[in-house]
Amino acid sequence: MPLQVQLGVTPMELLRQRRLDAARARLRMQPNASITETALNFGFGHLGRFSHYYYERFRELPRQTQTDDSA
C-alpha cells in the first residue's frame, strides 16, 4: 500500500511536516534563535513559504511561537 494511502499525505508533505516540527522545536527551545537561520537550517529556502507552511500547520507564525510563554 502506498505511503500516501497509509498516512493520508504524500512523502513530500510528510517530509515538510517533519521539518516544520523540528523548526518549531528549535524556536521553542531557543526563543532568541533567528527565524531566518532556523528556516534555512531546516531546508526552507523561501522564507515566505516557510511562514505560510508554518502557519498552515500550527495556526501561528514562527515569531508567535517564540513569544508564547505557554509553549
N, CA, C and O atoms as a CHARMM CRD file, in Angstrom:
* protein
*
  284
    1    1 MET  N      0.84600  -1.17900   0.00000 PROA 1      0.00000
    2    1 MET  CA     0.00000   0.00000   0.00000 PROA 1      0.00000
    3    1 MET  C      0.89500   1.24600   0.00000 PROA 1      0.00000
    4    1 MET  O      1.81700   1.33600   0.81000 PROA 1      0.00000
    5    2 PRO  N      0.64000   2.19300  -0.88200 PROA 2      0.00000
    6    2 PRO  CA     1.46400   3.40700  -0.95300 PROA 2      0.00000
    7    2 PRO  C      1.39800   4.23300   0.33300 PROA 2      0.00000
    8    2 PRO  O      0.39400   4.23400   1.04700 PROA 2      0.00000
    9    3 LEU  N      2.49600   4.93000   0.60100 PROA 3      0.00000
   10    3 LEU  CA     2.59800   5.77300   1.79000 PROA 3      0.00000
   11    3 LEU  C      1.46800   6.79200   1.84700 PROA 3      0.00000
   12    3 LEU  O      0.91000   7.04200   2.91600 PROA 3      0.00000
   13    4 GLN  N      1.12700   7.37900   0.70800 PROA 4      0.00000
   14    4 GLN  CA     0.08600   8.40400   0.68400 PROA 4      0.00000
   15    4 GLN  C     -1.24600   7.83600   1.16400 PROA 4      0.00000
   16    4 GLN  O     -1.99400   8.52300   1.86000 PROA 4      0.00000
   17    5 VAL  N     -1.54500   6.61200   0.80700 PROA 5      0.00000
   18    5 VAL  CA    -2.78700   5.97600   1.23200 PROA 5      0.00000
   19    5 VAL  C     -2.72900   5.64300   2.72000 PROA 5      0.00000
   20    5 VAL  O     -3.71400   5.82600   3.43400 PROA 5      0.00000
   21    6 GLN  N     -1.58800   5.15800   3.18800 PROA 6      0.00000
   22    6 GLN  CA    -1.43800   4.77600   4.59000 PROA 6      0.00000
   23    6 GLN  C     -1.53100   5.96100   5.52900 PROA 6      0.00000
   24    6 GLN  O     -2.21100   5.88900   6.55300 PROA 6      0.00000
   25    7 LEU  N     -0.86000   7.04500   5.19500 PROA 7      0.00000
   26    7 LEU  CA    -0.77000   8.19200   6.09700 PROA 7      0.00000
   27    7 LEU  C     -1.65700   9.36400   5.69900 PROA 7      0.00000
   28    7 LEU  O     -1.83500  10.28900   6.49200 PROA 7      0.00000
   29    8 GLY  N     -2.20700   9.35000   4.51700 PROA 8      0.00000
   30    8 GLY  CA    -3.05800  10.42600   4.05400 PROA 8      0.00000
   31    8 GLY  C     -2.30900  11.63900   3.55200 PROA 8      0.00000
   32    8 GLY  O     -2.91600  12.68100   3.30500 PROA 8      0.00000
   33    9 VAL  N     -0.99800  11.52400   3.39700 PROA 9      0.00000
   34    9 VAL  CA    -0.17900  12.61200   2.86400 PROA 9      0.00000
   35    9 VAL  C      0.85000  12.04800   1.90400 PROA 9      0.00000
   36    9 VAL  O      1.18400  10.86500   1.95700 PROA 9      0.00000
   37   10 THR  N      1.34500  12.90100   1.03200 PROA 10     0.00000
   38   10 THR  CA     2.39900  12.46900   0.12000 PROA 10     0.00000
   39   10 THR  C      3.72200  12.40700   0.87900 PROA 10     0.00000
   40   10 THR  O      3.84300  13.01000   1.94500 PROA 10     0.00000
   41   11 PRO  N      4.69800  11.70200   0.35900 PROA 11     0.00000
   42   11 PRO  CA     6.01400  11.66800   1.02000 PROA 11     0.00000
   43   11 PRO  C      6.61100  13.06800   1.20300 PROA 11     0.00000
   44   11 PRO  O      7.23700  13.33500   2.22900 PROA 11     0.00000
   45   12 MET  N      6.42800  13.96900   0.22100 PROA 12     0.00000
   46   12 MET  CA     6.95900  15.32700   0.34900 PROA 12     0.00000
   47   12 MET  C      6.24600  16.08100   1.47300 PROA 12     0.00000
   48   12 MET  O      6.88800  16.81500   2.22400 PROA 12     0.00000
   49   13 GLU  N      4.93800  15.90800   1.59500 PROA 13     0.00000
   50   13 GLU  CA     4.19500  16.55700   2.67900 PROA 13     0.00000
   51   13 GLU  C      4.64900  16.03500   4.03300 PROA 13     0.00000
   52   13 GLU  O      4.77500  16.80200   4.98800 PROA 13     0.00000
   53   14 LEU  N      4.89200  14.74800   4.11500 PROA 14     0.00000
   54   14 LEU  CA     5.37100  14.15500   5.36800 PROA 14     0.00000
   55   14 LEU  C      6.74300  14.73300   5.73200 PROA 14     0.00000
   56   14 LEU  O      6.98600  15.08100   6.88700 PROA 14     0.00000
   57   15 LEU  N      7.62000  14.83100   4.76100 PROA 15     0.00000
   58   15 LEU  CA     8.94200  15.40900   4.99100 PROA 15     0.00000
   59   15 LEU  C      8.81900  16.86600   5.45100 PROA 15     0.00000
   60   15 LEU  O      9.49400  17.28300   6.39100 PROA 15     0.00000
   61   16 ARG  N      7.96200  17.62600   4.79100 PROA 16     0.00000
   62   16 ARG  CA     7.75800  19.02800   5.16300 PROA 16     0.00000
   63   16 ARG  C      7.23100  19.12900   6.59500 PROA 16     0.00000
   64   16 ARG  O      7.68300  19.98200   7.35800 PROA 16     0.00000
   65   17 GLN  N      6.29500  18.28000   6.96300 PROA 17     0.00000
   66   17 GLN  CA     5.75900  18.28700   8.32100 PROA 17     0.00000
   67   17 GLN  C      6.85100  18.00000   9.34700 PROA 17     0.00000
   68   17 GLN  O      6.90800  18.64600  10.39300 PROA 17     0.00000
   69   18 ARG  N      7.70900  17.04400   9.05100 PROA 18     0.00000
   70   18 ARG  CA     8.81500  16.70600   9.96600 PROA 18     0.00000
   71   18 ARG  C      9.78400  17.88200  10.10700 PROA 18     0.00000
   72   18 ARG  O     10.24800  18.18600  11.20600 PROA 18     0.00000
   73   19 ARG  N     10.08100  18.53400   8.99000 PROA 19     0.00000
   74   19 ARG  CA    10.98800  19.68100   9.03300 PROA 19     0.00000
   75   19 ARG  C     10.36000  20.83700   9.80100 PROA 19     0.00000
   76   19 ARG  O     11.04600  21.52800  10.55500 PROA 19     0.00000
   77   20 LEU  N      9.05400  21.05100   9.61400 PROA 20     0.00000
   78   20 LEU  CA     8.36200  22.10700  10.36500 PROA 20     0.00000
   79   20 LEU  C      8.33700  21.78600  11.86200 PROA 20     0.00000
   80   20 LEU  O      8.53300  22.67200  12.69400 PROA 20     0.00000
   81   21 ASP  N      8.09800  20.52900  12.19600 PROA 21     0.00000
   82   21 ASP  CA     8.10800  20.12500  13.61100 PROA 21     0.00000
   83   21 ASP  C      9.47400  20.40600  14.24000 PROA 21     0.00000
   84   21 ASP  O      9.55500  20.89300  15.36800 PROA 21     0.00000
   85   22 ALA  N     10.54000  20.09700  13.50800 PROA 22     0.00000
   86   22 ALA  CA    11.89400  20.32100  14.01700 PROA 22     0.00000
   87   22 ALA  C     12.18000  21.81800  14.15700 PROA 22     0.00000
   88   22 ALA  O     12.79400  22.24500  15.13500 PROA 22     0.00000
   89   23 ALA  N     11.74100  22.60700  13.18900 PROA 23     0.00000
   90   23 ALA  CA    11.93800  24.05900  13.26700 PROA 23     0.00000
   91   23 ALA  C     11.17800  24.62700  14.45800 PROA 23     0.00000
   92   23 ALA  O     11.69500  25.49000  15.16800 PROA 23     0.00000
   93   24 ARG  N      9.97000  24.15700  14.68300 PROA 24     0.00000
   94   24 ARG  CA     9.17700  24.63900  15.82000 PROA 24     0.00000
   95   24 ARG  C      9.83700  24.27800  17.15000 PROA 24     0.00000
   96   24 ARG  O      9.87100  25.08500  18.07900 PROA 24     0.00000
   97   25 ALA  N     10.35400  23.06200  17.22700 PROA 25     0.00000
   98   25 ALA  CA    11.04100  22.63600  18.45400 PROA 25     0.00000
   99   25 ALA  C     12.22300  23.55000  18.73200 PROA 25     0.00000
  100   25 ALA  O     12.45600  23.94000  19.87600 PROA 25     0.00000
  101   26 ARG  N     12.96900  23.89300  17.69000 PROA 26     0.00000
  102   26 ARG  CA    14.12100  24.78300  17.88200 PROA 26     0.00000
  103   26 ARG  C     13.66600  26.16800  18.34600 PROA 26     0.00000
  104   26 ARG  O     14.26500  26.74000  19.25600 PROA 26     0.00000
  105   27 LEU  N     12.62000  26.70800  17.73400 PROA 27     0.00000
  106   27 LEU  CA    12.13700  28.03300  18.11400 PROA 27     0.00000
  107   27 LEU  C     11.60800  28.04800  19.54700 PROA 27     0.00000
  108   27 LEU  O     11.70400  29.06200  20.23800 PROA 27     0.00000
  109   28 ARG  N     11.05600  26.93700  19.98400 PROA 28     0.00000
  110   28 ARG  CA    10.57800  26.85200  21.36600 PROA 28     0.00000
  111   28 ARG  C     11.73100  26.73500  22.35700 PROA 28     0.00000
  112   28 ARG  O     11.71600  27.35800  23.41800 PROA 28     0.00000
  113   29 MET  N     12.72100  25.93900  22.00300 PROA 29     0.00000
  114   29 MET  CA    13.85200  25.72600  22.90700 PROA 29     0.00000
  115   29 MET  C     14.83500  26.89200  22.89400 PROA 29     0.00000
  116   29 MET  O     15.52000  27.15200  23.88300 PROA 29     0.00000
  117   30 GLN  N     14.89300  27.58700  21.76800 PROA 30     0.00000
  118   30 GLN  CA    15.82500  28.71100  21.62600 PROA 30     0.00000
  119   30 GLN  C     15.04400  29.93400  21.15200 PROA 30     0.00000
  120   30 GLN  O     15.10300  30.27800  19.97100 PROA 30     0.00000
  121   31 PRO  N     14.31000  30.59800  22.05200 PROA 31     0.00000
  122   31 PRO  CA    13.45400  31.71400  21.63900 PROA 31     0.00000
  123   31 PRO  C     14.20500  32.89500  21.02400 PROA 31     0.00000
  124   31 PRO  O     13.58800  33.75100  20.39000 PROA 31     0.00000
  125   32 ASN  N     15.50800  32.95300  21.20000 PROA 32     0.00000
  126   32 ASN  CA    16.29100  34.02600  20.58700 PROA 32     0.00000
  127   32 ASN  C     16.89100  33.62300  19.23800 PROA 32     0.00000
  128   32 ASN  O     17.60700  34.40900  18.61700 PROA 32     0.00000
  129   33 ALA  N     16.60200  32.41000  18.78900 PROA 33     0.00000
  130   33 ALA  CA    17.13800  31.93800  17.51200 PROA 33     0.00000
  131   33 ALA  C     16.56900  32.76600  16.36400 PROA 33     0.00000
  132   33 ALA  O     15.41700  33.19800  16.40500 PROA 33     0.00000
  133   34 SER  N     17.37400  32.97600  15.36300 PROA 34     0.00000
  134   34 SER  CA    16.93500  33.68900  14.16800 PROA 34     0.00000
  135   34 SER  C     15.93600  32.81600  13.40500 PROA 34     0.00000
  136   34 SER  O     16.20400  31.64800  13.12400 PROA 34     0.00000
  137   35 ILE  N     14.80300  33.39000  13.08000 PROA 35     0.00000
  138   35 ILE  CA    13.80000  32.65200  12.31000 PROA 35     0.00000
  139   35 ILE  C     14.34000  32.34800  10.91900 PROA 35     0.00000
  140   35 ILE  O     14.11900  31.26200  10.38400 PROA 35     0.00000
  141   36 THR  N     15.04200  33.30500  10.34100 PROA 36     0.00000
  142   36 THR  CA    15.62900  33.09400   9.01700 PROA 36     0.00000
  143   36 THR  C     16.61500  31.93200   9.03700 PROA 36     0.00000
  144   36 THR  O     16.53800  31.03600   8.19700 PROA 36     0.00000
  145   37 GLU  N     17.54000  31.94500   9.99200 PROA 37     0.00000
  146   37 GLU  CA    18.52100  30.85500  10.08000 PROA 37     0.00000
  147   37 GLU  C     17.83800  29.52000  10.36500 PROA 37     0.00000
  148   37 GLU  O     18.23600  28.48800   9.82300 PROA 37     0.00000
  149   38 THR  N     16.82600  29.54000  11.20100 PROA 38     0.00000
  150   38 THR  CA    16.09600  28.30800  11.50600 PROA 38     0.00000
  151   38 THR  C     15.45100  27.75700  10.24500 PROA 38     0.00000
  152   38 THR  O     15.57300  26.56800   9.95100 PROA 38     0.00000
  153   39 ALA  N     14.77200  28.60900   9.50700 PROA 39     0.00000
  154   39 ALA  CA    14.12700  28.17100   8.26300 PROA 39     0.00000
  155   39 ALA  C     15.16000  27.58300   7.30600 PROA 39     0.00000
  156   39 ALA  O     14.95100  26.50700   6.74600 PROA 39     0.00000
  157   40 LEU  N     16.25800  28.28000   7.12300 PROA 40     0.00000
  158   40 LEU  CA    17.29000  27.80200   6.20300 PROA 40     0.00000
  159   40 LEU  C     17.91900  26.49700   6.69400 PROA 40     0.00000
  160   40 LEU  O     18.18500  25.59800   5.89700 PROA 40     0.00000
  161   41 ASN  N     18.15500  26.39200   8.00000 PROA 41     0.00000
  162   41 ASN  CA    18.76000  25.17200   8.55000 PROA 41     0.00000
  163   41 ASN  C     17.87500  23.94400   8.36200 PROA 41     0.00000
  164   41 ASN  O     18.37500  22.82200   8.28600 PROA 41     0.00000
  165   42 PHE  N     16.58300  24.15000   8.28700 PROA 42     0.00000
  166   42 PHE  CA    15.68600  23.01500   8.12400 PROA 42     0.00000
  167   42 PHE  C     15.17700  22.87100   6.69400 PROA 42     0.00000
  168   42 PHE  O     14.16500  22.21600   6.44300 PROA 42     0.00000
  169   43 GLY  N     15.89800  23.49500   5.75800 PROA 43     0.00000
  170   43 GLY  CA    15.66000  23.24400   4.34200 PROA 43     0.00000
  171   43 GLY  C     14.62500  24.12400   3.67100 PROA 43     0.00000
  172   43 GLY  O     14.17200  23.80300   2.57200 PROA 43     0.00000
  173   44 PHE  N     14.23800  25.22300   4.29600 PROA 44     0.00000
  174   44 PHE  CA    13.28200  26.13100   3.67400 PROA 44     0.00000
  175   44 PHE  C     14.03700  27.32400   3.11300 PROA 44     0.00000
  176   44 PHE  O     14.46800  28.20100   3.86200 PROA 44     0.00000
  177   45 GLY  N     14.19700  27.35900   1.80600 PROA 45     0.00000
  178   45 GLY  CA    14.95100  28.42500   1.16400 PROA 45     0.00000
  179   45 GLY  C     14.13200  29.66400   0.87500 PROA 45     0.00000
  180   45 GLY  O     14.69500  30.72500   0.60600 PROA 45     0.00000
  181   46 HSD  N     12.82400  29.55200   0.92400 PROA 46     0.00000
  182   46 HSD  CA    11.93300  30.67500   0.65400 PROA 46     0.00000
  183   46 HSD  C     11.19500  31.00300   1.94500 PROA 46     0.00000
  184   46 HSD  O     10.33300  30.24300   2.38800 PROA 46     0.00000
  185   47 LEU  N     11.53800  32.14000   2.54500 PROA 47     0.00000
  186   47 LEU  CA    11.00300  32.47500   3.87100 PROA 47     0.00000
  187   47 LEU  C      9.50000  32.69800   3.87000 PROA 47     0.00000
  188   47 LEU  O      8.83100  32.39000   4.85600 PROA 47     0.00000
  189   48 GLY  N      8.96400  33.22200   2.79200 PROA 48     0.00000
  190   48 GLY  CA     7.52100  33.41000   2.70300 PROA 48     0.00000
  191   48 GLY  C      6.77700  32.08800   2.72400 PROA 48     0.00000
  192   48 GLY  O      5.74200  31.94900   3.37600 PROA 48     0.00000
  193   49 ARG  N      7.31700  31.12500   2.00500 PROA 49     0.00000
  194   49 ARG  CA     6.68300  29.79200   2.00000 PROA 49     0.00000
  195   49 ARG  C      6.83300  29.11700   3.36000 PROA 49     0.00000
  196   49 ARG  O      5.91800  28.44000   3.82700 PROA 49     0.00000
  197   50 PHE  N      7.98700  29.30500   3.99000 PROA 50     0.00000
  198   50 PHE  CA     8.18300  28.75700   5.32400 PROA 50     0.00000
  199   50 PHE  C      7.10200  29.29100   6.26600 PROA 50     0.00000
  200   50 PHE  O      6.46400  28.52000   6.98300 PROA 50     0.00000
  201   51 SER  N      6.90200  30.59100   6.26300 PROA 51     0.00000
  202   51 SER  CA     5.88200  31.18500   7.13700 PROA 51     0.00000
  203   51 SER  C      4.50200  30.66700   6.79700 PROA 51     0.00000
  204   51 SER  O      3.70000  30.39200   7.69000 PROA 51     0.00000
  205   52 HSD  N      4.21900  30.53200   5.50900 PROA 52     0.00000
  206   52 HSD  CA     2.91100  30.02400   5.07800 PROA 52     0.00000
  207   52 HSD  C      2.70500  28.58700   5.55700 PROA 52     0.00000
  208   52 HSD  O      1.68200  28.27000   6.16300 PROA 52     0.00000
  209   53 TYR  N      3.66500  27.73500   5.28600 PROA 53     0.00000
  210   53 TYR  CA     3.55000  26.33900   5.71600 PROA 53     0.00000
  211   53 TYR  C      3.47500  26.25200   7.24000 PROA 53     0.00000
  212   53 TYR  O      2.70200  25.46000   7.78000 PROA 53     0.00000
  213   54 TYR  N      4.26000  27.04900   7.92100 PROA 54     0.00000
  214   54 TYR  CA     4.29000  27.04900   9.38600 PROA 54     0.00000
  215   54 TYR  C      2.91100  27.42200   9.93600 PROA 54     0.00000
  216   54 TYR  O      2.37700  26.75300  10.82100 PROA 54     0.00000
  217   55 TYR  N      2.35400  28.49200   9.39800 PROA 55     0.00000
  218   55 TYR  CA     1.03600  28.93300   9.86200 PROA 55     0.00000
  219   55 TYR  C     -0.03000  27.87700   9.53600 PROA 55     0.00000
  220   55 TYR  O     -0.91000  27.59900  10.35100 PROA 55     0.00000
  221   56 GLU  N      0.06000  27.30700   8.36100 PROA 56     0.00000
  222   56 GLU  CA    -0.89700  26.28600   7.93900 PROA 56     0.00000
  223   56 GLU  C     -0.87300  25.08500   8.89800 PROA 56     0.00000
  224   56 GLU  O     -1.91700  24.51100   9.20500 PROA 56     0.00000
  225   57 ARG  N      0.30700  24.71900   9.36000 PROA 57     0.00000
  226   57 ARG  CA     0.44400  23.55100  10.24000 PROA 57     0.00000
  227   57 ARG  C      0.11500  23.86400  11.69900 PROA 57     0.00000
  228   57 ARG  O     -0.53800  23.06400  12.37000 PROA 57     0.00000
  229   58 PHE  N      0.56200  25.02400  12.19800 PROA 58     0.00000
  230   58 PHE  CA     0.45600  25.30600  13.63100 PROA 58     0.00000
  231   58 PHE  C     -0.52600  26.42300  13.99000 PROA 58     0.00000
  232   58 PHE  O     -0.77000  26.67600  15.17000 PROA 58     0.00000
  233   59 ARG  N     -1.08600  27.08600  12.99000 PROA 59     0.00000
  234   59 ARG  CA    -2.02500  28.19300  13.20900 PROA 59     0.00000
  235   59 ARG  C     -1.42200  29.33500  14.02100 PROA 59     0.00000
  236   59 ARG  O     -2.11200  30.01400  14.78100 PROA 59     0.00000
  237   60 GLU  N     -0.13400  29.52500  13.84300 PROA 60     0.00000
  238   60 GLU  CA     0.56400  30.67500  14.40600 PROA 60     0.00000
  239   60 GLU  C      1.82300  30.90700  13.58700 PROA 60     0.00000
  240   60 GLU  O      2.33000  29.99800  12.93000 PROA 60     0.00000
  241   61 LEU  N      2.31600  32.12700  13.63600 PROA 61     0.00000
  242   61 LEU  CA     3.54900  32.45800  12.93000 PROA 61     0.00000
  243   61 LEU  C      4.75700  32.05800  13.77200 PROA 61     0.00000
  244   61 LEU  O      4.64500  31.92300  14.99000 PROA 61     0.00000
  245   62 PRO  N      5.91500  31.86700  13.13000 PROA 62     0.00000
  246   62 PRO  CA     7.11500  31.49300  13.88500 PROA 62     0.00000
  247   62 PRO  C      7.41400  32.45000  15.03800 PROA 62     0.00000
  248   62 PRO  O      7.78900  32.00200  16.12200 PROA 62     0.00000
  249   63 ARG  N      7.26000  33.73500  14.83200 PROA 63     0.00000
  250   63 ARG  CA     7.56200  34.69600  15.90300 PROA 63     0.00000
  251   63 ARG  C      6.58700  34.54500  17.07800 PROA 63     0.00000
  252   63 ARG  O      6.93900  34.85000  18.21800 PROA 63     0.00000
  253   64 GLN  N      5.36400  34.07600  16.80200 PROA 64     0.00000
  254   64 GLN  CA     4.40800  33.83800  17.87500 PROA 64     0.00000
  255   64 GLN  C      4.83300  32.63800  18.71000 PROA 64     0.00000
  256   64 GLN  O      4.61200  32.61700  19.92100 PROA 64     0.00000
  257   65 THR  N      5.43200  31.65500  18.08700 PROA 65     0.00000
  258   65 THR  CA     5.95600  30.50200  18.81800 PROA 65     0.00000
  259   65 THR  C      7.03700  30.95900  19.77600 PROA 65     0.00000
  260   65 THR  O      7.09600  30.50700  20.91900 PROA 65     0.00000
  261   66 GLN  N      7.89000  31.85500  19.31000 PROA 66     0.00000
  262   66 GLN  CA     8.98800  32.33600  20.14600 PROA 66     0.00000
  263   66 GLN  C      8.50400  33.15200  21.34000 PROA 66     0.00000
  264   66 GLN  O      9.13600  33.13100  22.39600 PROA 66     0.00000
  265   67 THR  N      7.40700  33.86100  21.18800 PROA 67     0.00000
  266   67 THR  CA     6.94100  34.73700  22.27000 PROA 67     0.00000
  267   67 THR  C      5.83600  34.10900  23.11100 PROA 67     0.00000
  268   67 THR  O      5.35000  34.73300  24.05400 PROA 67     0.00000
  269   68 ASP  N      5.43600  32.89400  22.78700 PROA 68     0.00000
  270   68 ASP  CA     4.37500  32.21000  23.54600 PROA 68     0.00000
  271   68 ASP  C      4.96200  31.63900  24.83100 PROA 68     0.00000
  272   68 ASP  O      5.71800  30.66800  24.79100 PROA 68     0.00000
  273   69 ASP  N      4.61700  32.23700  25.97300 PROA 69     0.00000
  274   69 ASP  CA     5.14300  31.79600  27.25400 PROA 69     0.00000
  275   69 ASP  C      4.62200  30.42200  27.67400 PROA 69     0.00000
  276   69 ASP  O      5.22700  29.76000  28.51700 PROA 69     0.00000
  277   70 SER  N      3.50000  29.99300  27.08700 PROA 70     0.00000
  278   70 SER  CA     2.93600  28.70200  27.48000 PROA 70     0.00000
  279   70 SER  C      3.52400  27.54700  26.66300 PROA 70     0.00000
  280   70 SER  O      3.18500  26.38900  26.90500 PROA 70     0.00000
  281   71 ALA  N      4.39900  27.85000  25.70100 PROA 71     0.00000
  282   71 ALA  CA     4.96900  26.81000  24.83300 PROA 71     0.00000
  283   71 ALA  C      5.90600  25.89600  25.56900 PROA 71     0.00000
  284   71 ALA  O      6.46300  24.97300  24.97300 PROA 71     0.00000
